[in-house]
Amino acid sequence: MNMMILIQGGTVELRDYINTNKWLSSNYRLSDPGRGTDRKVITWTETIESFYVMKYPVTQHLYHFAMYEEVLESNTSNLPVTEVSWLDSLVFCNKLSRILGRDECYTISNESENTIYDKTANGFRLLTDAEWQYACKAGTKGYRYESIEKIAWYKENSSGSAQPVGKLLSNPWGLYDMVGNVWEWCWDLYDAERYGDYRVFRGGSWAEVENNCGSTIRRKSMPNLKIDDLGFRIACGRQ
């Protein structure tokens, strides 16, 4: 696919704020990382192997094509797809892989923690949590790779809805809409011991305030969550 960008390997440091009070909620907007003495900072480093990632979040056009194998005739087709669960995104990845003659990456189970990811498959998949941050930062050091107005649709400029992909400035590696527009599902469990099968999503969205849109922001929810500011982006190991 000519919309895929090669990301060279490297290392990335990740950081999270862990709430020491165990609290489960199916509403991701209420999944607060904690305050004051309830919050503990953890950091870790991961090695990233080279991979390909799509320039844009998956659009309504591409999603409709893969899921229904027909062209979506709509002036909204270049909008990022939303109202898709983590499980929906895996089904899409497998279907697009089959259409394009690639091996499926996922053996899907209704229990998300039992879903198997075959790292040797050449098909399409979600980014891992670490890959997402590494690709978003694109070698830059700050919370965002440019001023927010240049790179992101967020609460102050989105007019209350998702916007067509690729309209704002890309990051230094040529990836668009990594910050803002729609949150993006990642493969990873957030913290299986504390939160069960909650999955990670990244980046911020059109509905979020400025502080909630950036390269290190991380949220979590149940894998069946569907909401109007959450979509996904795809990757693969090789062209």
C-alpha positions in Angstrom: 0.0 0.0 0.0 1.5 3.3 -1.0 0.0 5.0 2.0 2.4 3.2 4.3 5.5 4.9 5.7 8.6 3.0 6.8 9.6 3.7 10.4 13.2 2.8 11.2 13.8 1.0 14.5 15.1 2.6 17.7 14.2 2.9 21.4 11.5 4.8 23.2 10.9 5.7 26.8 7.4 5.4 28.0 5.8 6.9 31.1 2.5 6.3 32.9 0.7 7.4 36.0 -0.7 4.5 38.0 -3.6 5.0 40.3 -2.8 3.1 43.5 -6.5 2.7 44.2 -7.9 -0.1 42.1 -11.0 1.3 40.3 -12.7 -0.2 37.3 -14.9 1.8 35.0 -16.3 1.1 31.6 -16.3 4.9 30.9 -12.9 5.8 29.7 -13.5 9.5 30.4 -13.7 8.6 34.0 -10.6 6.4 34.1 -8.6 9.1 35.9 -4.9 8.4 36.5 -5.2 9.6 40.1 -4.3 12.7 42.1 -1.5 13.5 44.5 -0.6 10.6 46.8 -2.8 8.2 44.9 -0.7 8.6 41.7 2.6 6.8 41.1 4.8 7.5 38.0 6.4 4.5 36.2 8.8 4.6 33.3 10.2 2.0 31.0 12.2 1.7 27.8 11.3 -0.5 24.8 13.2 -1.4 21.6 11.3 -0.8 18.4 12.0 -2.9 15.3 11.5 -1.3 11.9 7.9 -1.4 10.7 5.4 0.3 8.2 2.6 2.5 9.4 -0.3 4.2 7.6 0.0 7.9 7.0 -3.5 8.5 8.3 -6.0 7.0 10.7 -8.2 4.4 8.9 -10.9 6.4 7.0 -14.5 5.6 6.5 -13.8 4.8 2.8 -11.1 2.2 3.6 -13.1 0.7 6.4 -16.2 0.3 4.3 -14.1 -1.2 1.4 -12.5 -3.8 3.6 -15.5 -4.8 5.6 -18.1 -4.8 2.8 -15.9 -4.9 -0.3 -17.6 -2.0 -2.0 -16.8 1.6 -2.5 -18.4 4.1 -0.2 -19.9 6.9 -2.2 -20.0 9.7 0.3 -18.5 13.1 0.8 -17.6 12.0 4.4 -15.6 9.0 3.3 -12.3 10.8 4.0 -13.2 11.2 7.6 -11.5 8.9 10.1 -13.8 5.9 11.0 -15.1 6.1 14.5 -17.6 4.1 16.6 -15.3 1.1 16.1 -14.3 -1.2 19.0 -10.9 -2.7 19.6 -12.3 -6.0 18.4 -13.8 -4.3 15.2 -10.3 -3.0 14.4 -8.8 -6.5 14.5 -11.6 -7.9 12.3 -10.8 -5.1 9.8 -7.1 -5.8 9.9 -7.7 -9.5 9.1 -10.2 -8.7 6.3 -7.9 -6.1 4.6 -5.0 -8.6 4.9 -7.0 -11.3 3.1 -8.1 -8.9 0.4 -4.5 -7.9 -0.4 -3.2 -11.5 -0.2 -1.4 -11.2 3.1 -1.4 -13.4 6.2 -3.8 -12.6 8.9 -2.1 -11.3 12.1 -4.9 -12.2 14.5 -6.7 -15.2 15.8 -9.7 -13.5 17.4 -11.5 -14.6 20.5 -14.6 -13.0 22.0 -12.5 -12.7 25.2 -10.0 -10.1 24.1 -7.2 -11.4 26.4 -7.4 -14.7 24.5 -6.9 -13.1 21.1 -3.6 -14.2 19.6 -1.3 -11.9 17.6 1.1 -13.7 15.2 4.1 -11.4 15.0 5.5 -13.5 12.0 2.5 -12.7 9.8 2.9 -10.1 7.1 -0.7 -8.8 7.4 -2.1 -5.6 8.8 -2.3 -4.9 12.5 -2.7 -2.3 15.2 0.4 -0.5 16.4 1.7 -1.5 19.8 1.6 1.1 22.6 5.4 1.7 22.3 5.3 1.8 18.4 2.6 4.4 18.5 4.5 6.8 20.8 7.8 6.2 18.9 6.1 6.9 15.6 4.2 9.9 16.9 7.2 11.6 18.4 9.2 11.0 15.2 12.5 11.8 16.9 11.3 15.0 18.6 11.6 15.6 22.3 8.5 17.4 23.4 4.9 16.6 24.1 4.0 17.6 20.6 6.1 17.8 17.5 4.7 21.3 16.5 2.2 23.8 17.9 -1.2 22.2 18.4 -3.0 24.5 15.9 -0.7 23.3 13.1 -1.1 19.6 13.7 -4.3 18.7 15.6 -8.0 18.9 15.5 -9.1 19.4 19.1 -11.9 21.0 21.1 -11.0 24.6 20.2 -10.8 24.2 16.4 -12.7 21.0 15.4 -16.3 22.5 15.3 -17.4 19.7 17.4 -16.7 16.7 15.2 -13.9 14.7 13.5 -12.3 16.3 10.4 -11.0 14.8 7.1 -7.6 13.2 7.5 -4.4 14.8 6.2 -5.4 18.4 6.3 -2.9 19.6 8.9 0.8 19.4 9.2 2.4 15.9 9.4 5.0 15.0 11.9 8.7 14.8 10.7 8.2 11.2 9.5 5.2 12.0 7.3 2.4 10.8 9.6 -0.8 12.9 9.8 -3.3 13.3 12.6 -1.2 11.4 15.2 -2.4 14.0 17.7 -6.0 15.0 18.0 -8.8 14.2 15.5 -9.5 10.7 16.9 -8.0 8.6 19.6 -6.3 5.5 18.1 -6.6 2.0 19.5 -3.3 0.1 20.2 -2.8 -3.6 20.6 -1.7 -3.6 24.2 -3.5 -4.5 27.4 -3.2 -1.5 29.7 -2.5 -3.3 32.9 -3.9 -6.9 33.0 -3.4 -7.3 36.7 -5.2 -4.2 37.7 -7.6 -3.5 34.9 -8.3 -6.9 33.3 -8.8 -6.7 29.5 -8.8 -2.9 29.2 -6.9 -1.9 26.0 -4.8 1.2 25.3 -5.7 4.1 23.0 -3.5 7.1 22.2 -3.2 10.7 20.9 -6.3 12.7 21.9 -9.3 13.7 19.8 -11.5 16.5 18.4 -13.4 16.5 21.7 -10.4 16.9 24.0 -8.9 20.1 25.5 -5.3 21.0 24.4 -3.6 19.3 27.4 -5.2 15.9 26.5 -3.7 15.8 22.9 -0.1 14.8 22.7 2.5 12.1 22.1 2.5 10.6 25.6 -1.2 10.8 26.5 -2.6 7.4 27.2 -6.2 6.2 27.9 -7.8 2.8 28.4 -11.1 1.1 28.1 -12.9 -2.2 27.5 -12.3 -3.7 24.1 -15.9 -3.4 23.1 -16.1 0.4 23.6 -17.5 2.3 20.6 -17.5 6.1 20.7 -17.5 9.0 18.2 -13.9 10.2 18.8 -12.1 6.8 18.8 -10.7 5.1 15.7 -7.4 3.4 14.8 -4.4 3.3 12.5 -2.8 0.3 10.9 0.8 -1.0 10.6 2.6 -4.0 9.1 6.0 -5.6 9.4 6.9 -5.3 5.7 5.6 -4.1 2.4 
